């Protein structure tokens, strides 16, 4: 029950504070009324009787004093809309009361409220300049025109209350600025976190799109070539047609496995049967080249000495670049084309080069391909460089320079350079068949 009551009071207080902020004149009106009542009650006390506490009922305010108190309190209603003009007005009213009152009424209370408002809504230099000026003027007026001695306690109280009003207003302003800075920092951090999450999602989508393109473009091209071979020799050489269909089945199975591994990345972390197959890399390049040789593209592979075992991202990029470049060669180089693949360590980088002697350009005729774009994105993401274009004298050249320095993994000494010669070519697709 006590907890429910506390919660209800907290909710009511929050609603009241929200309403007061939306209607500032209402709380300022209540404050002005309270200040007027306090000044009016204080004007009946005589602080100069010599006792430790003021004596009430020994004096009564004049009509002029009541009017000045009422005017000073009324100006407090506008203190948030025009802090400085309100302070000037109340300061003038207080000065008149200190000069003409005998003894003066406590109109200085309204001046203290106005000075606090100026300090809470301006900067620190302005606060202290205005505060010192106000304290000097009011204290000097009280000392010069007061009925008591210049060192009277009431005169010193004006100086003390004015200084406390400046200090309190400055403290409130500093706290508000600190809270606003914390809130702004939190909002900025939230926006940055959301932007970072969106950026990572976009990068992941782009990476998955590149992987899907590489897998589909490579394997579907091989399936198309082998299906064309099988269709051409089905009647005359059924044994070769059966071998081509076996290659079609193997390529389609490999495509399904890679698609399953790539699409499996979209699963939630708690989904069962998450793919655990390692990502392809240069360790699997022999099997990749064999699929192209089975499709009728002779490929020669050479690996230079000193090539380290690459980190996963660089290793996958090198594999995909070879795969995509050979896929473009098989699709666009024309019949009779040959390809050469080399992986060489050059200083802090590894160069992956794919050459062919075909007649194609490496891009689809309709310009709708994404192979070169995907390769360039992969290489750029790793801080490398990619060049692709026709060779002098015919053919096409694709070269990727991938940075390795600072990303090496512990590995045994690299094997010596090797060269894989192409096996006897399989039956070539007849003229007119294109992948």
N, C-alpha and C positions, 0 to 999 in steps of 0.2 A: 504493500500500500504506500509506504514511504517513497519507494522508487517511482511509482506511478505519479505521486504528487510532485516529486522533484522534476520529472520529465515534463509534466504539464506546466509547471512554473517556467521551466527553461523554454518551452515552446511559446508561451505567452510573452516572455521577455523578448525572444527573437522577433516575434511579430510586432511587438511595440517598437522595437528599435528600427525595424524595417519601415514601419509607418512613419516614425519620426524623421528618418532620413528622406523619405519621399515628401514630407510636409515640414520643412525646417522652421517655418514661421510659428507653428504651434508650440514646439518646445521653447523657442526663443521668447514667445509671449509669456509662457509660464515662468521662465527665468526672469524676465523683466518685472513681472508682478512680484516675485519673491524678493528681488533686489529692492523694489520700491518699499515693500513692507519692512524689510530689514533696515533700510535707511530711515524710514519714518519712525520705527521703534527706537532706533539709535539716537534720533534727534531729541528724544526726551531725556537722555542721560547726559549729565554734566561731567566730563572727564577731568575737570580742573578743580574739583572740590578738595583735593589733597588726600583722599582715601585711596586704598589699594584698588578698589573696584569702583566703577562709575556709579553715581547716585541717580536713580530714576525719579522723575517727578519734580526735579528742582528747576527745570526749564521747559519751555515749549517752543516749537519751531514757528518762525514767522511765515506769513503767506508767501513771501518771495522764496523762502527756503523750500516750502512744500512744492511750489511751482517748478523750481529748479530740480528738485528730486524727481518730480513727475516727468519732466522733460528728459533728464538723464536716463531714467528707466525706459522711457518710450523709445529712445534711440537704440537701446539694446536689441529691440526686435529686428532691426535691420543690420545687425553686426556681421552676419555671414555674407550678405549681399554686397556690402561696401564697408569692409573692416577699417580702412584708413580714414574715410570721411566720418564714420561714426566715432572713431577715436578723437579726431579733431573737434567734433561737435561736443562730445562729452568732456573733453579736456577744457574747452572754453567755458562750458557750464560749471565745471568744478572750480576753475580759476575764479569765476565771478562769485561763486559761493564762498570760497576761501577769503576773497577780498572784502565782501560785503557782510558776511555772516558774523555774528558776535554773540556767542561763539558759533563757528561754522557747523552746518549740518554735515553728516557723513556722506556727501555726494561722491566722495572719492571711491566708494565701493563700485559704482558704475564705471568709473575710469579704470579700475583694476580689471573688471570683466572685459572692457573694450581692449585694453592692452594685451590681455591673454589671447583674445581672438586674433589680433594682429600677429602676435608671435606664432600662433598655431597655423596661420594661413600664408605666411611669407617666409623668406629665407632668413638664415641666422644673422648675416650682417645688417639687414634691414631691421630685424627685431631689436638688436642691441643699440643701433643708432636711434631708432624711435623710442625705445625704452629709456635710454639715458636722457634724451631730451624731455620726455614726459616726467620722469622722476625729478629732473632738475627744476623744471618750471613749477610743478605742483609743490615740491618741497620749499622752493624759494618763496612762493606765494604764501604758504602757510607760515614760514618763519618771519617774513616781512610784515604781513598784515594780520597775523593771529593776535588774539587778546592775551595769550600767555607769553612766557619767555621763548626766545628762538630755539632753545634746546629742549623744549617741552617734548614729552613722550609722544604726544599725538603727531607732532611734526616729523619725528623720526619714524613713526609707524607708516606714514605715507610713503617714505623712501623704501622702507622694508617691504611693504605690500606690493609696491610697483615692481621692485626687483624680483620678488617671488612670482608675480604674474608673468614676467618675461621668461623666467626659467621654466615655469610649468608649461607655458605655451610652446617653447622651443622643444622641450622634452616630448610633448605630444606630437608635434610635427615630425620629429626625428623617428619616433616609433611608427607613425603612419607610413613614412617613407620607407622604413625598413621592412614593414609588412608588405607594402606594395612591391618592393624589390624582390622579396621572397616569392610572392605570388607570381610575378612576371617571370622569374627564373623557372618556377615550376611549370608554368604554362609553356614557356619556350622549350623546356626539356621534354614535355609531353609532345609538342609539335615535332621536335627533332626525332623523338622515338618513333612517332607515326611515319614520318618521312623516311626514316631509315628502314622501317619494316616494309613500306611500300617499295623502296629501292631494292631491297633484298628479294622481295617477291618477284619484281620485274626481272632481276638478274637470273633468278632460278627458272622463271618461265622461259627466258631467252636461252639458257643453257639446255633445258630439256628440249626446246624446239630445235636447237642445233643437233643434239644427239638423235632425235627422231628423224631429222632430215638425213643425217649421215647414214643411219641404219637403213632407212627405207630406200634412199637413192642407190646405195651400194647393192643391197641384196635384190631389190626388185629389178635393177638393171641386169644383174647376173641371171635372175630367173627368166627375164625376157629373152636374153641371148640364148640360153640353153633350151628354152621352149622353141625358139626359132630353129635351132639345130635339129631338135627332135622332130619337129614338123617337117623339115626338109628331107631327112633321111629315113623317115618312118617306113616307107614302102620298100626302099631299096636296101637299106642297111639297118634292120631292126635292132641288131646288137648295139650299134652306136646310138640309136635313138633311146634304147633302154639305159645306156650309160648317161646320156644327156638328161633324161628324166630323173636318174638318181642324183645328179648334180642339182637339179631343180628342187628335189625334195630336201637335200642337205642345205641348200641356200635358204629355202623357206623356213626350215627348222631353226637355222641360225638366226634368221631375222626375227622369228617369233620369240626366241630366247632373249635376244637383245632388247626387243620391244618390251617384253615382260619385265626385264631388269630396269629399264628406263622408266616405264610407266609405274613400276612399283615404288619409285621415289615419291609419287603423289600420295601414297598411303599414309595414314596416321601412324605415329610412332608405336601405338599399342596394337596395331593390326597384326593378326597372325600371318605366318608364312611370308614375312618380309624377305625380299631377295637378299641373298648373301654372296652372290657371285662376284668375284673380283672384277674391277673395271678392266677393259682391254688395254694393252700397252704394247711396247716394242717386243716384249717376250712372246707375244702371239702373232708377230708380224709374218712369220713363215706360213702359218695357216691362212692368213689373209691373202698373201701372194698366191698361195696354191689355188684359192678360189678363182682368182683372175686367170691363172694359167689354164684351169679347167674350162674357163669361158672362152679360151682362144686368144688371150693376150699374153704373149711372152714377156716375162718380167725378170729383170736382173737386179739383185739386191747386194749392196756392199755396205759394210759397217767398218768405219775407221777405228784405229787403235785409240785407247784412252777414253772411249765413250762410257761415262759412268751410268750406274743405274739411276734413272731419273725419278724425281718425286711424282706422286700420283697425277697431279694436274698436268705437268709437262709431259709425262709419259702418255697420258690419254690424248693430249693435244697432238703429239707427234703421230700417234696411231691414226687418229681421225684425219689428219692432214694427208697421210699416205693413202688412206682409204678413199677420201673424197677426190684426190688428184687422180688416182687410178680409175675411179668410177667415171670421171670426166673424160679421161683418155679412152676408156672402152666405149663411151657413148658418142664421142665427137671426133676421135682421131681417124676413124675410117678403117677399112680392112687393111690387113698387112702391117699394122702399127706395132711397134715394140716400145717397151718402157724400161727405164732405169731408175732405181731407187737407191739413194745413199744417205747414210746417217754418219756425220763426221763431227768430232769435237774440235772447235776452233776457239782457243782461249777460254773465256768464261761462258761460252755459248755452245749450243749444239745446232748444227745446220742440217735440216731435213730437205732433200732435193729430190724432185720427181721430174724426169725428162721423158719425152716421147718424140717420135719422128713422124707423127701423123700429120694430117692436113686440117684438123679441127682447130678451134679457137679456145677450147676449154669452157665455153659458155653456150647455153642453148641458143638456137637460132632466133627464138622469140624474145630472148632477153629476160625470161621469167625465172631463171635459176637463182638459187640461194647458196650454192656450194662455195663459190669464192668468198661471198660475204660472210658465211659462217666460219670459214677458215680464218679470214682476217679478224673476225671478232674474237676467236679463240686465241690467236697469237697476240693481239693487242691487249687482251685481258691479262696475259702473262708478262707484259712488258717487252714483247719481242717485235719482230717486223716480218712482213710477208710480201713477197714479190711474185707476180704471176703474169705471164704474157708470152706471146709467140717468140720462138727462137729464130735467130738468123739462119736462113737456109731451110726453114721448115720445122714444124713441130711446136711443142708447147713446153714451157718450163715453169715449174712451181717450186719456190724455195722459201722455207720458213726458218728464221733465226730465233731460237728459243733461249732465253737466259737460263743458265744453270748455276752460276756462281752464287753462293749463299743459300742454295736450295738442294744441295747434294745430300744423299742419304748414304749411310754406311753400307758399303758393298764390297765384295771381293774384287780383285783385279779384273778389269774387263777382258774378255777373250780377244784373241788376235783377230785382225780383219778377216772377214770371210766373204766369199762371193758365191751366191746361189745362182746357178745357171738354170735357165728355163728348160723344162722337159720338152719332149717332142710335142709340138702344138696339136691340139685337138682339131677336129674338122672345123673349118672356117665358115662363118655364116655366109651364105651365098649373097651375091650382089643384089641390093634392094632391101635386105633385112637390116634394120637399124634398131638400136636399143633405146 
